[in-house]
Amino acid sequence: LSYSDITEHSFLGEFDLLHHSCTDIHELDWTKPAHCEATVKYFKLCHAHKEITQLNVEVHQLRTAIHDKAAQMTTVITELLVLDPPLAHELQWQWKAHEAVNA
């Protein structure tokens, strides 16, 4: 019995149900570390696909929010040009710097 044999089967001790089992499960496919690792990688891949789908939704929401904010700021700056030109110019200068980040 080698150290690698012990470590390969150590994860089976994590299942309380197996302590009370009468069946010898050490030779079943799902107990082999390679199968276990493949299963873990499969579920990580499934989660990554779900996360990509969610991020695709969030990207569209972010683009819409950026577009809406730009439209709102343009309207506010246009109105301020009549009411308070110095404030409008300052806001316009600040908005151009902000807009450069969004580009």
C-alpha positions in Angstrom: 0.0 0.0 0.0 1.6 3.3 -1.1 0.9 6.9 -0.1 -0.6 7.6 -3.6 -3.1 4.7 -3.0 -4.1 6.2 0.3 -4.5 9.7 -1.1 -6.4 8.4 -4.2 -9.1 6.8 -1.9 -9.0 9.4 0.9 -11.8 11.5 -0.7 -14.2 8.5 -0.2 -13.9 8.9 3.5 -15.8 12.2 3.2 -19.0 10.4 2.4 -20.7 9.3 5.7 -23.1 7.1 3.7 -20.2 4.9 2.6 -19.2 4.1 6.2 -22.4 2.1 6.6 -22.4 0.4 3.2 -21.8 -3.3 2.9 -20.8 -3.1 -0.7 -17.2 -2.8 -1.8 -17.2 0.4 -3.8 -13.4 0.8 -4.3 -13.5 -0.6 -7.8 -16.5 1.4 -9.1 -15.8 4.0 -11.8 -17.0 7.0 -9.8 -14.5 6.2 -7.0 -11.5 6.6 -9.2 -9.8 10.0 -8.8 -9.6 10.6 -12.6 -13.4 10.2 -12.8 -13.9 12.4 -9.8 -11.7 15.1 -11.2 -13.4 14.9 -14.6 -16.8 15.3 -12.9 -15.6 18.4 -10.9 -14.2 19.9 -14.1 -17.4 19.2 -16.0 -19.5 21.0 -13.3 -17.1 23.9 -13.3 -17.5 24.1 -17.1 -21.3 24.0 -16.7 -21.0 26.9 -14.2 -18.7 28.8 -16.5 -21.3 28.5 -19.3 -24.0 29.8 -17.0 -21.8 32.7 -15.9 -21.0 33.6 -19.5 -24.7 33.7 -20.3 -25.3 36.0 -17.3 -22.4 38.2 -18.3 -23.8 38.6 -21.8 -27.1 39.9 -20.2 -25.2 42.2 -18.0 -23.1 43.6 -20.9 -26.3 44.6 -22.7 -27.7 46.2 -19.5 -24.4 48.1 -19.0 -24.4 49.4 -22.6 -28.0 50.5 -22.2 -27.2 52.3 -19.0 -24.2 54.1 -20.6 -26.4 55.1 -23.5 -29.2 56.4 -21.3 -26.7 58.3 -19.1 -25.2 60.0 -22.2 -28.6 61.0 -23.5 -29.5 62.4 -20.0 -26.3 64.3 -19.7 -26.6 65.8 -23.2 -30.1 67.0 -22.3 -29.0 68.5 -19.0 -26.0 70.3 -20.5 -28.2 71.7 -23.3 -30.7 73.1 -20.8 -27.9 74.5 -18.6 -26.3 76.3 -21.6 -29.3 78.6 -21.5 -29.8 78.8 -17.7 -26.2 78.8 -16.4 -23.5 78.7 -19.1 -20.5 78.5 -16.7 -22.0 75.5 -14.9 -22.9 74.0 -18.3 -19.3 74.3 -19.6 -17.9 72.8 -16.4 -20.3 69.9 -16.5 -19.6 69.5 -20.2 -15.8 69.3 -19.4 -16.4 66.8 -16.6 -18.7 64.7 -18.8 -16.2 64.5 -21.7 -13.6 63.0 -19.3 -16.2 60.6 -18.0 -17.4 59.7 -21.5 -13.8 59.0 -22.6 -13.7 56.2 -20.1 -16.9 54.7 -21.5 -15.7 54.8 -25.1 
